[in-house]
Amino acid sequence: MLAFRSFEDAGFSGKLRAVPEDEEGIDLGFLRREIHKSEEKAKAEGNTKPTFKPARPYAKIYRHVIYCVPTFANPSSRTMSLSHRKELVRCAREYDALVICDDVYDFLQWPADIKTERSSLDKAVMPRVVDIDRVLDGGAERADSDGFGNVVSNASFSKIGAPGMRTGWVEGTEKFAYGVAQTGGTWSGGAPSQMSSTYISDLLESGALQSHVLRTLQPAYASRYRTLVSAIDRYLVPLGITLPQPDRAIVGGYFVWLHLPDGLSGAALARRAKEEENVIVPEGEMFEVPGDEEAARFGDNVRLCFSWEDEDKLVEGVRRLSGVVRRMQRDGERGGSQPQTGAAREGKHDLGAFR
């Protein structure tokens, strides 16, 4: 949701396009076809040169920008396969695109098996897309390449340090990093969030942050995730609700994405869950790309978050949500009905982690 606003504020309003997913992540066939259409349209209109920014020797203007969350995608929670990551890099090189990878969840992963005692991983099992760009087919320094690369990794200390640490980092090629360092905002203000960056520097140098991620965050989130998934298996799966990529060996991030059975509306479920049970879940439509909603529809999805609430509340929230689903299925509802009163509303509370 906020990604849309960020791109619109950066001048991409009216230019955002949705790309659906397949079982391995981004639907690369769809992506290639749509980029090709965009190129043909630009050629027909004579739109072949940048007009909004002067040329600078330390910077590069790409023809296209591709934004994605390769690992534990928000909202779908899918993880892009290795083959898809490689093909995404090749596609970006072919069409002179910059792939912006939101890698904010990469440090938050653990084994999916709910029976294992292992709750943390000190090494990622999948290379980042930016790492693949460095080495694939000669890397960013291959023949006929300008050295800027086609992938940048974006990450945040607010996800692994503390929510109030509103600072992060971007990682790319040496040329790309130098270009970012030469922007007006960097020259004028120095390092973003200087005070927070100082704290983070101390945490990194002492090893405290690394220890916090491995020994506190990953085990805590793993436990909450397993509790939530167990509750989903108990209360929601029997009602026809499914999860994407159920056979994954590694899971992580903050969210679980649910696909509703035929005839059930995510927006109606979210409304009734709030009205009848005071359980707050975002409906899938909130994550559709503004102006291109038809390309990737999420009307039959909802997203659950396990990163905040205590485990007993996660279970209670799923149990209450299942009650709403049962009532909707009993009523044959697709769009909505009046909220219930009386016993169905007793003891209600706000499960804010489901927002």
C-alpha positions in Angstrom: 0.0 0.0 0.0 2.7 2.5 1.0 4.9 1.4 -1.9 2.2 2.7 -4.3 2.2 6.1 -2.6 6.0 6.3 -2.6 6.1 5.7 -6.3 3.3 8.1 -7.0 5.0 10.8 -4.9 8.2 10.2 -7.0 6.4 11.1 -10.2 5.1 7.7 -11.3 1.4 8.5 -10.8 -0.6 7.0 -13.6 2.3 4.8 -14.7 2.1 2.0 -12.2 1.3 -1.5 -13.6 0.5 -4.6 -11.8 2.2 -7.9 -12.5 0.4 -11.1 -11.3 2.3 -14.0 -9.6 2.6 -17.7 -10.5 3.6 -20.5 -8.2 7.3 -19.3 -8.3 6.8 -15.6 -7.8 6.5 -12.9 -10.5 4.7 -14.1 -13.7 7.7 -13.5 -16.0 5.8 -14.2 -19.2 3.3 -11.5 -18.3 6.1 -9.1 -17.3 7.9 -9.5 -20.6 4.8 -9.1 -22.7 3.7 -5.9 -20.9 7.2 -4.4 -21.1 7.3 -5.1 -24.8 4.0 -3.4 -25.3 5.3 -0.4 -23.3 8.4 -0.2 -25.5 6.3 -0.4 -28.7 4.0 2.3 -27.5 6.9 4.6 -26.5 8.5 4.1 -30.0 5.2 5.0 -31.7 4.9 8.1 -29.6 8.5 9.2 -30.1 9.1 8.8 -26.4 12.6 7.4 -26.5 14.7 9.8 -24.4 14.4 11.0 -20.8 13.0 14.5 -20.4 12.6 15.0 -16.7 16.2 14.8 -15.6 19.5 16.1 -17.0 22.2 13.6 -18.0 24.9 13.2 -15.4 28.1 11.1 -15.8 27.7 9.5 -12.4 24.0 8.6 -12.9 21.9 6.4 -15.1 18.3 6.7 -16.2 16.7 3.3 -16.8 13.9 2.7 -19.2 11.8 0.8 -16.8 11.5 0.2 -13.0 10.4 -3.2 -11.6 9.5 -3.2 -7.9 9.2 -6.6 -6.1 9.5 -8.3 -2.7 11.4 -11.5 -3.7 11.4 -13.2 -0.2 8.2 -13.5 1.8 6.4 -11.1 -0.5 4.0 -8.6 1.0 1.2 -9.4 0.8 1.2 -12.8 -0.8 4.1 -14.2 1.4 5.5 -16.1 -1.6 9.2 -16.6 -2.1 10.5 -16.2 -5.6 12.3 -19.3 -6.9 16.0 -19.3 -7.9 15.1 -19.9 -11.6 12.7 -16.9 -11.5 15.3 -14.7 -9.8 17.8 -15.5 -12.6 15.3 -14.9 -15.4 14.2 -11.6 -13.7 17.7 -10.4 -14.0 18.0 -11.4 -17.6 14.7 -9.7 -18.4 15.9 -6.5 -16.7 19.1 -6.5 -18.7 17.2 -7.1 -21.9 14.9 -4.1 -21.4 17.2 -1.8 -19.5 15.2 -2.0 -16.3 16.1 -1.4 -12.7 14.8 -4.0 -10.3 14.2 -2.6 -6.9 14.1 -5.5 -4.5 12.4 -4.8 -1.1 14.6 -7.2 0.9 13.3 -6.1 4.3 12.3 -9.6 5.4 15.5 -11.5 4.4 16.9 -11.6 7.9 13.6 -12.9 9.3 13.4 -16.6 8.2 13.2 -20.0 9.8 12.3 -23.6 9.0 8.7 -24.1 8.1 8.3 -27.4 9.9 6.2 -26.7 12.9 7.6 -29.7 14.7 11.2 -28.8 14.5 13.0 -27.3 17.4 15.1 -25.1 15.2 13.8 -21.6 15.1 16.5 -19.5 13.5 18.8 -19.5 10.5 22.2 -17.8 10.4 22.5 -18.0 6.6 19.9 -17.4 3.9 19.0 -20.4 1.8 18.4 -18.3 -1.4 20.7 -15.7 -3.0 19.3 -12.2 -3.3 18.5 -11.0 -6.7 21.2 -8.3 -6.3 23.8 -11.1 -5.7 22.7 -12.9 -8.8 23.1 -9.7 -10.9 26.7 -9.5 -9.7 27.7 -12.9 -11.1 25.1 -14.1 -13.7 26.5 -14.4 -17.2 29.5 -12.2 -16.4 27.8 -9.9 -13.9 27.4 -6.1 -14.1 30.9 -5.8 -15.6 30.2 -8.1 -18.5 30.9 -7.0 -22.1 28.6 -4.3 -23.4 27.5 -3.4 -19.9 27.7 0.1 -18.4 28.6 -1.2 -15.0 25.6 0.2 -13.1 23.9 -3.1 -12.9 20.2 -3.8 -13.1 19.3 -4.6 -9.5 19.3 -2.7 -6.2 18.5 -4.2 -2.8 16.6 -2.1 -0.3 16.5 -3.0 3.4 15.5 -1.5 6.7 16.8 -1.6 10.3 13.3 -0.9 11.5 12.4 -4.5 10.8 15.4 -6.0 12.6 16.5 -3.4 15.1 13.5 -1.5 16.4 10.4 0.1 14.6 11.6 3.6 15.6 14.9 3.1 13.8 13.7 4.7 10.6 16.8 4.1 8.6 18.0 1.5 6.2 20.4 0.8 3.4 20.5 0.2 -0.4 23.0 -2.1 -2.0 24.0 -2.3 -5.7 27.1 -2.0 -7.8 29.9 0.4 -7.0 28.7 2.8 -9.8 25.1 2.7 -8.6 26.1 3.3 -5.0 28.3 6.3 -6.1 25.4 7.7 -8.1 23.1 7.5 -5.0 25.8 9.2 -3.0 25.8 12.1 -5.4 22.1 13.0 -5.2 21.1 16.4 -4.0 19.5 15.1 -0.8 22.6 13.1 0.2 24.9 16.0 -0.5 22.8 18.4 1.4 21.9 16.2 4.4 24.6 13.7 4.7 23.6 10.3 6.0 19.8 9.9 6.4 18.7 9.6 10.0 22.1 10.5 11.4 21.3 9.9 15.0 19.6 6.5 14.4 22.5 5.6 12.1 24.9 6.2 14.9 23.0 3.8 17.2 22.8 1.2 14.5 26.6 1.5 13.8 27.3 0.8 17.5 25.0 -2.2 17.5 26.6 -3.6 14.3 30.2 -3.1 15.5 29.4 -4.8 18.9 27.6 -7.7 17.3 24.5 -6.9 19.4 22.2 -6.5 16.4 23.3 -9.7 14.8 22.7 -11.6 18.1 19.3 -9.9 18.5 18.2 -11.1 15.1 19.4 -14.7 15.6 18.5 -15.3 19.2 15.5 -13.1 19.8 13.6 -12.0 16.7 13.8 -15.2 14.6 12.8 -17.5 17.5 10.0 -15.2 18.6 8.5 -14.8 15.1 9.0 -18.5 14.3 6.9 -19.4 17.4 4.2 -16.9 16.5 4.1 -18.1 12.9 3.8 -21.7 13.9 1.1 -20.9 16.4 -0.8 -19.0 13.7 -0.4 -21.6 11.0 -1.5 -24.4 13.5 -4.6 -22.3 14.2 -5.3 -21.8 10.5 -5.0 -25.5 9.9 -7.4 -26.2 12.7 -10.0 -23.6 12.2 -9.8 -22.3 8.6 -8.5 -25.0 6.3 -11.5 -27.2 6.9 -13.6 -24.3 5.6 -11.8 -24.3 2.3 -9.3 -21.6 3.0 -5.8 -22.2 1.6 -2.3 -20.7 1.8 0.2 -20.1 -1.1 3.2 -22.3 -1.4 2.2 -24.6 1.4 5.2 -27.0 0.8 7.9 -24.4 1.5 10.9 -25.5 3.6 11.7 -22.0 4.8 9.2 -19.3 5.8 9.5 -15.9 7.4 8.5 -12.2 7.3 5.5 -10.8 9.0 2.4 -12.1 7.1 0.3 -15.0 6.1 -1.8 -14.6 2.9 -5.1 -16.5 2.8 -7.1 -17.5 -0.3 -10.8 -17.7 0.4 -13.1 -20.4 -1.1 -15.3 -19.6 -4.1 -18.1 -17.2 -3.4 -16.4 -15.5 -0.4 -15.4 -11.8 -0.6 -12.3 -10.7 1.3 -13.9 -7.2 1.7 -17.1 -8.6 3.1 -15.2 -11.0 5.5 -13.0 -8.1 6.7 -16.0 -5.9 7.4 -18.0 -8.6 9.2 -15.0 -9.7 11.2 -14.6 -6.2 12.5 -18.3 -5.6 13.1 -19.1 -9.0 14.7 -15.9 -10.0 16.4 -13.7 -6.9 16.5 -11.0 -8.8 14.6 -9.2 -6.6 12.1 -7.9 -8.1 8.9 -7.0 -6.2 5.7 -8.9 -7.4 2.6 -6.9 -8.3 -0.5 -8.2 -5.4 -2.5 -6.2 -3.0 -0.4 -3.1 -4.4 -2.2 -4.2 -4.0 -5.7 -2.2 -1.5 -7.8 -4.0 1.8 -8.2 -5.1 2.3 -11.8 -4.3 -1.3 -12.9 -6.5 -3.3 -10.6 -7.6 -5.7 -13.4 -4.2 -7.1 -13.9 -3.9 -8.6 -10.4 -7.2 -9.1 -8.5 -7.2 -10.0 -4.8 -10.8 -9.8 -4.0 -10.8 -13.3 -2.6 -7.8 -12.9 -0.3 -7.1 -11.5 3.2 -3.8 -11.0 5.0 -3.0 -12.0 8.6 0.0 -10.6 10.6 1.8 -12.5 13.3 4.5 -10.1 14.3 2.8 -8.2 17.1 0.2 -10.0 19.1 0.8 -12.7 21.8 0.2 -16.2 20.6 -3.0 -16.8 22.6 -4.5 -13.8 20.9 -3.5 -15.1 17.4 -5.3 -18.3 18.1 -8.3 -16.5 19.4 -8.4 -14.2 16.5 -8.3 -17.1 14.0 -11.0 -18.9 15.9 -13.3 -15.8 15.8 -12.5 -15.3 12.1 -13.6 -18.9 11.4 -16.9 -18.2 13.0 -17.5 -15.3 10.6 -16.6 -17.5 7.7 -19.0 -20.2 8.8 -21.8 -17.7 9.1 -21.1 -16.3 5.7 -21.0 -19.7 4.2 -24.2 -20.7 5.9 -25.9 -17.5 4.7 -24.5 -17.9 1.2 -23.2 -14.3 1.4 -20.9 -12.8 -1.1 -21.2 -9.1 -0.4 -22.2 -8.5 3.2 -25.0 -8.4 5.8 -25.9 -6.7 9.0 -23.7 -7.2 12.0 -24.8 -9.6 14.7 -25.7 -8.6 18.2 -25.8 -10.4 21.6 -23.7 -13.4 22.3 -21.8 -13.3 19.1 -20.3 -9.9 20.2 -19.5 -10.8 23.8 -15.9 -10.5 24.9 -14.8 -8.8 21.7 -11.4 -7.1 21.5 -9.2 -5.6 18.9 -6.5 -8.0 17.5 -4.4 -5.2 16.1 -1.7 -7.5 14.7 -4.2 -8.5 12.0 -4.1 -5.0 10.6 
